[in-house]
Amino acid sequence: QVQLVESGGGLVQAGGSLRLSCAASGRTFSTYAMGWFRQAPGKKREFVAAISWNGGGSYYTDSVKGRFTISRDNAKNTMYLKMNSLKPEDTAVYYCAAGRHRYSSLTTPEHEYDYWGQGTQVTVSS
């Protein structure tokens, strides 16, 4: 059984930074693309960032480009999301997700991910 556990969320002022972590267990982490999604109150869950299985490629939604950085440490089975210059509109529950297919390219649709963490709350105050 695959388990994904997020951590690192919290309350931060606008302009501040946070680093989210996603610890994975249960399958060969290093062979799957990974992604971050978020869900704000009253809104649908949305894609934030994705990283390829070997960390060689990454992709971001437009609203976070230049502010967020996705990375992974396959030796530690952990993925990260460094969030800088946070804005109140970044407030959401952030979820990490594991890609459905081994060695696939990074991908954005939710249906391409088959395991999800429980989420970590990020709140940005103005």
Secondary structure by P-SEA (a helix, b strand, c coil): cbbbbbcbbbbbcccbbbbbbbbbcccccccbbbbcccccccccccccccccccccbbbbcccccccbbbbbcccccbbbbbbcccccccccbbbbbbbcccccccccccccccccccbbbbbbcc
